Amino acid sequence: MVDITLQAHCAICNKTVSVSPLMNRDDLVAVLKRGGDVRVMHVAIEGDHIWSLDSRDKQNLSNAIDKGLV
């Protein structure tokens, strides 16, 4: 499996961070197509932050996939 990282706004620490989706690329594409939740995480000092991308970050991810960047 290829590691996927992207920039997204962390809903917990309120910063833009590098995140990893909690699914592989094929599942990610399928979830985006049906408008589902994309769960991501990043490592933080106080423990991993895990949340669902907001609509803007999901659209940015979808655009990156369409351009072949992910």
Buried (B, 14 or more C-beta within 10 A) or exposed (E): EEEBEBEBBBBBEEEEBEBBBEBEBEEBBEBBEEEEEBBBBBEEEEEEBBBEBEEEBBEBBBEBBEEEEB
